[in-house]
């Protein structure tokens, strides 16, 4: 059974959103369900929701995203009211 995970991501304007989405989609079984990014000056801030079949897939995706030096901050969102 798949579970929905939410991440808050802050990244520089120079990074393409495609880079972030391709990281998530590179993990077998992971599918993006929702994207909401806005520009705040020189950075983009937003939420990405994706479905993954296992917790280990989520942890692997999180590690891949954090490994990108152009991304300033990544954190898991547990309060779903922040996603609306």
PyMOL commands that set and color helices and strands:
alter all, ss='L'
color gray80, all
select helices_A, chain A and resi 17-25+55-66+80-83
alter helices_A, ss='H'
color red, helices_A
select strands_A, chain A and resi 3-12+31-40+43-52+71-76
alter strands_A, ss='S'
color yellow, strands_A
deselect
rebuild
show_as cartoon
